[in-house]
Amino acid sequence: MKLAYPNARDSSLDALATTGPGGAGRPSLALCVLLCLAANALAALSLWLFGRPLVPVQEPLRLWSSSFELVANSQHLSDPYSFMHVLFGAGLYVFVDGLKPGWPARSKLVVVVLGSVVWEIVENTPPVVRLFNETSQPGAYAGDSIVNSLSDTACVTLGFFIARLLGWRATLLAAVVVEIALVVSIHDGLVLGTLRVLGTV
C-alpha cells in the first residue's frame, strides 16, 4: 500500500532521511541507533520528572503481569497492553512506509520510535492519567513505571519489524485478530480504548 507522495521535490527532511546529514548515502546505522536511544532517554527523564518509579514500588519486577490492580497495572516488563503497543508499532510502520516509501528502513524506524516516545510522554502526563481513569478501562491506572514505558517502546519496535516482514495486508489481518483477542480477554484494545477515551462507547 503506497500513499500519494505530496511533493515530487525532496524536502530537507526527505534528503536527511534518505542520504544522511552529509548527503553521502544512507543515514548511518549508528546515528539512527543513537537517535532512538536519545529518544528513550528523554522519555525516561520525562517520566522521572512526572514522579514515575523506575520499577514497581510495592512488588518485585516481573517479566509478565496480567493484573490490573493499581500497584501492578503498567508497572512490569510486559502485560496485556504490550500487544497493543505491538499493534501501534505495526500501524505506524504501515503509515510511514506508505507516506515515505523511498526512505530506508532505519529512517522509518527512527520515526516510529519517536512516535512511541511522544505517546509514552503524553500518556503519562497527569491530565491523561486522569482521563484514562475516568473511562471504563479495566482496573486503575497511575501511569507507567519507567521500565514498563521503555518496554512499551521495545514492543512498538517489534511491531515495526513484524509489519515490515509481513506486509500491510497480513499485518492488517493479524491486527484484527489480536484486537478481537484483546477485547474478548481483557475487554480492551487499541481501537476500543481509543473509542472510550473519545467518549463514543
C-alpha positions in Angstrom: 0.0 0.0 0.0 1.5 3.3 -1.1 0.1 6.7 -0.3 0.2 9.6 -2.7 3.5 11.4 -2.5 2.6 15.0 -1.8 5.6 16.7 -3.5 7.9 15.5 -6.2 10.7 17.6 -5.0 12.6 16.3 -2.0 12.2 18.4 1.1 15.1 18.9 3.5 13.6 16.2 5.7 13.4 13.7 2.9 17.0 14.5 2.0 18.1 14.0 5.6 16.2 10.7 5.9 17.4 9.2 2.6 21.0 10.5 2.3 22.0 11.3 5.9 23.4 14.6 7.3 26.4 14.6 5.0 24.4 13.8 1.9 26.8 10.9 1.1 24.5 8.0 1.3 22.0 6.4 3.7 22.0 7.7 7.3 24.4 5.6 9.3 23.0 2.8 11.4 25.0 4.2 14.4 23.3 7.6 14.1 19.8 6.0 13.9 20.5 3.9 16.9 21.8 6.9 18.8 18.7 8.9 18.0 16.5 6.0 19.2 18.5 5.7 22.4 18.3 9.5 23.0 14.6 9.5 22.4 14.1 6.7 25.0 16.4 8.6 27.5 14.1 11.7 27.0 11.1 9.5 27.8 12.7 8.1 30.9 13.7 11.6 32.1 10.2 12.9 31.4 8.6 10.1 33.4 11.0 10.6 36.2 10.0 14.3 36.3 6.4 13.2 36.5 7.3 11.2 39.6 7.0 7.8 38.0 9.1 5.0 39.6 11.8 3.1 37.8 10.3 -0.3 38.7 7.2 -1.4 40.6 7.3 0.0 44.1 5.2 -2.5 46.1 6.1 -5.8 44.4 9.1 -7.3 42.6 9.6 -6.6 39.0 8.2 -9.4 36.8 8.6 -10.3 33.2 4.8 -10.6 32.8 1.8 -9.3 34.8 -1.8 -9.7 33.9 -3.0 -7.7 37.0 -5.0 -4.5 36.6 -4.6 -3.5 40.3 -3.1 -0.1 40.8 0.2 -1.5 42.2 0.8 -3.7 39.1 -1.0 -2.1 36.2 1.6 -0.9 33.6 4.4 -1.4 36.1 6.1 -4.6 34.9 8.1 -5.5 31.8 5.1 -6.8 29.9 1.4 -7.1 30.3 -1.7 -7.4 28.0 -1.2 -3.8 26.8 2.1 -4.9 25.3 0.2 -6.4 22.5 -1.5 -3.0 21.9 1.9 -1.4 21.6 3.0 -4.1 19.1 -0.1 -3.2 17.0 0.7 0.5 17.4 4.2 -0.1 16.1 2.9 -2.1 13.1 0.4 0.5 12.3 3.0 3.3 12.4 5.2 1.3 10.1 2.5 0.8 7.5 1.6 4.6 7.7 5.2 5.8 7.4 6.0 3.2 4.7 3.0 4.4 2.7 3.8 8.0 3.2 7.6 7.8 2.6 8.2 4.6 0.5 11.7 5.9 -0.6 13.0 6.2 2.9 15.4 3.5 4.1 14.1 1.2 6.9 16.4 2.7 9.5 14.9 6.2 9.0 11.4 4.8 9.2 12.3 3.1 12.4 13.5 6.3 13.9 10.2 8.0 13.1 8.3 5.0 14.6 10.4 5.1 17.8 9.9 8.9 18.1 6.2 8.4 17.7 6.2 5.8 20.5 8.2 8.1 22.8 5.9 11.0 22.2 2.9 8.8 23.1 4.7 7.5 26.2 5.3 11.0 27.5 1.8 12.2 26.7 0.2 9.1 28.2 1.9 9.7 31.5 1.0 13.3 31.9 -1.3 13.8 34.9 -4.3 15.0 32.7 -4.1 11.9 30.5 -3.8 9.6 33.5 -6.9 11.1 35.0 -8.7 10.8 31.6 -7.9 7.1 31.4 -9.3 6.6 34.9 -12.5 8.4 34.0 -13.2 5.9 31.2 -14.4 2.3 31.7 -11.0 0.7 31.0 -10.1 -2.3 33.2 -8.6 -1.6 36.6 -6.9 1.5 37.9 -4.0 3.4 36.3 -1.4 5.6 37.9 1.0 5.9 35.0 3.7 3.6 33.8 6.9 2.7 35.6 10.0 3.8 33.6 10.9 0.2 32.9 7.3 -0.5 31.6 7.4 2.6 29.4 10.8 1.6 27.8 9.4 -1.9 27.3 6.4 -0.5 25.6 8.7 1.2 23.0 10.5 -2.1 22.6 7.1 -3.6 21.7 6.5 -0.8 19.2 9.8 -1.6 17.7 8.9 -5.3 17.5 5.6 -4.3 15.7 7.6 -2.3 13.2 9.7 -5.3 12.2 6.7 -7.7 12.2 4.8 -5.3 9.8 7.9 -4.9 7.6 8.2 -8.7 7.3 4.5 -9.4 6.7 3.5 -6.5 4.5 0.4 -4.4 5.1 -2.3 -6.9 4.2 -1.1 -9.6 6.5 -0.4 -7.0 9.2 -4.0 -5.8 8.9 -5.3 -9.3 9.3 -3.1 -10.0 12.3 -4.1 -6.7 13.9 -7.8 -7.6 13.6 -7.2 -11.0 15.2 -5.1 -9.5 18.0 -7.6 -6.7 18.6 -10.5 -9.2 18.9 -8.5 -11.4 21.2 -7.8 -8.4 23.5 -11.4 -7.3 23.5 -12.6 -10.8 24.5 -9.8 -11.4 27.0 -9.4 -8.1 28.8 -12.4 -6.1 27.4 -9.9 -3.5 26.0 -7.9 -2.9 22.9 -6.3 -0.3 20.7 -9.5 0.6 18.8 -11.8 0.1 21.8 -9.6 2.0 24.1 -9.4 4.9 21.7 -13.2 5.0 21.4 -13.5 5.0 25.1 -11.2 8.0 25.5 -13.1 9.8 22.8 -16.3 9.0 24.7 -18.0 7.2 21.9 -18.5 3.9 23.7 
